[in-house]
Amino acid sequence: MAKTGRTKVTIRCNVCGEQFTLRGRRGPAGEVETGFKQCLCDNNRHFHIMEDGS
């Protein structure tokens, strides 16, 4: 099966601690785009983002 270029990303909010696991695609500049905009606590800046290596 062909790879789709999608990668698993875990985003943790540094304000409330909520954790989100999403899949995203790598953009032309090398960043992973998931479409994630803000946390449930209205935080839209302070996140810890981890990309799954597998």
N, C-alpha and C positions, 0 to 999 in steps of 0.2 A: 504494500500500500504506500502511496506517495505521501511525503510530508507536506503539510499545508502551510508551514511557516509560522504556526501559532505556538505560543509559549505560555506556560502557566506562571502567574504572578500572584503573590500574596501581598496585600496592602493592609498595613496596620495603622490605625489612627493614633497619633501621639497625644491627643486630647482625652478621648474617652476609652481607648483601648480596643474598640471594635475592630474585627478582622474580616477581610474580604478576600476570597480566592477567585480570581478571574483568569480568563484566557485572552491574550492579545496578540497582535501582529507587530512585527518589527518594522518601524518606519524607515524612510530613506536616510535619516541621520543616525540610525542605530538605536533609537529609543523604542520602548515597547508601548504601543498605544492600545489601551483597553476600553476607552470611553468613560472611565471613572471620573466623576466630577467633584463630588463631595460626600462626606460622611453623614450619617444620620443625625449627628450633633451639630450640623451646619459648618463643620470645619472643612475648608477647601485648600489648605496650605500645608499643614504639618502632618506628614505621613512618613512611615518607614516602608519602603518598597523592596521586596525580595523577589528575584527571578529564580524559578525552579530550574536547576541544571539538567534535569532529565527530560 
